Amino acid sequence: MSRKWLVVKASGGGGLGDSIKSLLVAALYASLSGRTLVVDWSGGVYSDGDDNPFWRLFS
C-alpha cells in the first residue's frame, strides 16, 4: 500500500491567520483520511526565497 500525502502551500495572498486556518483544516482532513501532512510555506510572504519558515515560526 502506498503512502498518501497532503501538501499545504501558503499562497501569499492571505495573511498569517488565513494560512493558519488553512493549516488547521488540512490537519483535520489529513487525520481523518489517513494522510501524512506536509507544510510548505516557502517562496511566500514569510520567507526569503526557497526557505520554508514554518518550523522557524512554530517550533
Secondary structure, DSSP 8 states (H G I E B T S, - for coil): ----EEEEE--SSS-HHHHHHHHHHHHHHHHHHT-EEEEE-TTSTTSSSS--THHHH--
